[in-house]
């Protein structure tokens, strides 16, 4: 399966749904629930064993995934807004909670993500922010977008987690 090409069509996440997936330490999907399978528009067989980034939308700034990986590799959870790609080329926005899965010795054995419908009011702030971060990445690399995001959060006096949680509660 080749990565889908974005069409601009947006799918709506059911407000009651929890989209769940698990990956191994390499980011390959080891589990996905029915709501995740349904919105991606794939079969379970088409997803299992594939890199999770098969659903990464090109509109996602790399800096958000840098924050995400820095946190979960340090065994910390993170909440983040993510625009994902369905197999039909459509997209969907979620508010994701990602954590490391640990074995009995505290070693990371994979990652676990539970996603919910993103608050539409929050997306009014997130979409232009992500566009700005993407633009900065194209001209100055991930360092430029990281600096912009860091400065923005410092200006607001919040951490990324506080920023995203506050938006979800609007």
C-alpha angles and dihedrals in degrees: 000000000000119000109272121250113238114251100185092244112133123212121207119233113223109250090227096049128103111200107208131187136162129201137189120245090277092057096253115144113253098167138014130174128229097261090053092047091048098051092043088052095225138113121253088248091056090055107037112094093012123118109264089231088075084091095044110122116222089231089070114104113235090225091069090057090046089056090045095051093043089056101043094043085056089052092251124129123236136196116209142162111245132186108208133191125236121213090251090060094257122124139220134195122226140175102230132201111198126186138167118254110226133201123225090276093054094253120141111252098168145320133273127205130188115186132190134185109289115241105257090219090055090053089060086070099032099052096058090041092053091046089054092047091049091049091051091049091054093054105028106017129237090311091066094049091045091053092048092049092045091050092047093051092045090051090052091044094232140110120242089257092053090046095052095040092050090052093049090054095054 
